[in-house]
Amino acid sequence: MILRSVMKHVREQNWFAVGLDFLIVVVGVFVGIQVANWNDAQRDRQAETLYLDRLHGEIAAIASRADPDYQTQHDRLERMEEVRTFFATGSGIELLDRHHCGALSQSHIFALTIFYPSGIKELIATGRIVPIRDDRIRTAILAFDQANEVLGQVRTDIQTDRLLLV
C-alpha cells in the first residue's frame, strides 16, 4: 500500500508527497524499534525483580540455617582459646571440662557446611546477572562467588593436609 502510494507520487513528480511518505515510513520504523526496546527493558526489570526476590528468600533461609553452625564453631573456638591460654600461662585449669576436650578433638574441622544460594549459581551460569542494574549488588554477587570458590579450595587443601587429633 505504501509502495503504491510512493510510486504514484514519483510518477506525478510530487516530491513533497514522496518525502512525506518516506518520513512516515522512517518514523514508523523508529517508533516500532523504540516500543520493542521498551518491552525488552520491561522484561529485564521484571526478571531482575524476580531474581533478586528469589535470592533474598534463599539468603534469608540460609542465614537461619547458618546461625547455629556459626555459633557451634564460635563456641568451639572459645574453648580452644581457653585451652591455649592454659597451656601458655598454666592458669585456668579449673575452667577446663569435657567441652574443652570435645573442642580439641574437633579442632581439625575447619568449616561446617558451606552455604551457596542456587540463585547465584543460576545468575552467573546463565549470564542473567548482566541485567541487574545496581553495580553494588552485581559486584557483591560476583565477589561472593569468587570467595566461595576460594573457600572451597582452602577447605579441600585443609581436608587433605589435616592431622586428625582424635
C-alpha positions in Angstrom: 0.0 0.0 0.0 2.7 2.5 0.9 4.8 1.3 -2.1 1.9 2.1 -4.4 1.4 5.5 -2.9 5.2 6.3 -3.3 5.2 5.1 -6.9 2.1 7.2 -7.7 3.7 10.3 -6.2 7.0 9.6 -8.0 5.1 9.3 -11.4 3.3 12.5 -10.6 6.6 14.0 -9.5 5.1 15.2 -6.3 8.3 15.3 -4.3 6.7 16.7 -1.2 4.4 13.7 -1.0 7.3 11.3 -1.7 9.3 13.0 1.2 6.2 12.8 3.4 5.8 9.0 2.6 9.4 8.4 3.3 9.2 10.3 6.6 6.1 8.3 7.6 8.0 5.0 7.0 11.1 6.2 8.9 9.1 7.4 11.9 7.0 4.2 11.9 10.2 2.0 11.9 11.7 4.2 14.6 8.6 4.0 16.8 8.4 0.3 16.3 12.0 -0.2 17.4 11.5 2.0 20.4 8.5 0.0 21.5 10.4 -3.2 21.1 13.3 -1.8 23.2 10.9 -0.6 25.9 9.3 -4.1 26.0 12.7 -5.7 26.4 13.6 -3.3 29.2 10.3 -4.1 31.0 11.0 -7.8 30.7 14.6 -7.3 32.1 13.2 -5.2 35.0 10.6 -7.9 35.8 13.3 -10.7 35.6 15.6 -8.6 37.8 12.9 -8.2 40.4 12.1 -11.9 40.4 15.8 -13.0 40.7 16.5 -10.5 43.5 13.4 -11.6 45.4 14.3 -15.2 45.0 17.9 -14.5 46.0 16.7 -12.6 49.1 14.5 -15.6 50.1 17.3 -18.0 49.6 19.8 -15.9 51.7 17.2 -15.5 54.5 16.7 -19.3 54.6 20.5 -19.9 54.6 21.1 -17.3 57.3 18.6 -19.1 59.6 20.4 -22.5 58.9 23.9 -21.0 59.2 23.4 -19.2 62.6 23.6 -22.5 64.6 26.6 -23.7 62.7 28.3 -20.3 63.3 27.5 -20.4 67.0 28.8 -24.0 67.3 32.1 -23.0 65.5 32.4 -19.9 67.7 31.9 -21.8 70.9 34.5 -24.4 69.8 37.0 -21.6 69.1 36.4 -20.1 72.5 37.0 -23.4 74.2 40.2 -23.9 72.2 41.4 -20.4 73.1 40.8 -21.2 76.8 42.9 -24.3 76.5 45.6 -22.3 74.6 45.6 -19.8 77.4 46.1 -22.6 80.0 49.0 -24.1 78.1 50.6 -20.6 77.7 50.1 -19.4 81.3 49.4 -22.5 83.3 46.4 -20.9 84.9 42.7 -21.6 84.5 42.8 -25.4 84.8 39.6 -25.2 86.9 37.7 -23.9 83.9 38.6 -26.8 81.7 35.9 -29.6 81.3 34.7 -32.1 78.8 33.6 -29.3 76.4 37.2 -28.3 76.1 38.2 -31.9 75.3 35.5 -32.0 72.7 36.6 -28.7 71.1 40.2 -30.0 70.9 39.1 -33.3 69.4 37.2 -31.4 66.7 39.9 -28.8 66.1 40.7 -30.3 62.7 37.2 -29.3 61.4 37.8 -26.1 59.5 34.3 -25.4 58.5 30.9 -27.0 58.7 28.5 -26.5 55.9 29.3 -24.1 53.0 26.1 -22.5 52.0 25.7 -21.3 48.4 22.4 -20.0 47.1 21.3 -21.7 43.9 20.1 -18.4 42.6 23.7 -17.1 42.4 24.8 -20.1 40.5 22.0 -19.7 38.1 22.5 -15.9 37.6 26.2 -16.4 36.8 25.9 -19.6 34.7 23.2 -18.2 32.5 24.6 -14.7 32.3 21.4 -13.2 33.7 23.5 -11.2 36.2 24.0 -8.6 33.4 20.5 -7.0 33.6 20.9 -6.3 37.3 21.2 -2.6 37.3 22.7 -2.0 40.8 26.5 -2.3 40.4 26.9 -2.9 44.1 24.6 -5.9 44.1 26.2 -7.3 40.9 29.7 -6.8 42.4 28.7 -8.4 45.7 27.2 -11.5 43.9 30.4 -12.0 41.9 32.6 -11.4 45.0 30.6 -14.0 46.9 31.0 -16.5 44.1 34.8 -15.9 44.0 35.1 -16.1 47.8 33.1 -19.3 47.8 35.4 -20.8 45.2 38.5 -19.8 47.2 36.9 -21.1 50.4 36.1 -24.4 48.7 39.7 -24.7 47.6 41.1 -23.8 51.1 38.7 -26.4 52.6 39.9 -29.1 50.2 43.5 -28.3 50.9 42.9 -28.4 54.7 41.0 -31.6 54.5 43.9 -33.1 52.5 46.6 -32.0 54.9 44.9 -32.2 58.2 46.1 -34.2 61.1 43.3 -36.0 63.0 43.7 -35.3 66.6 41.1 -37.7 67.9 
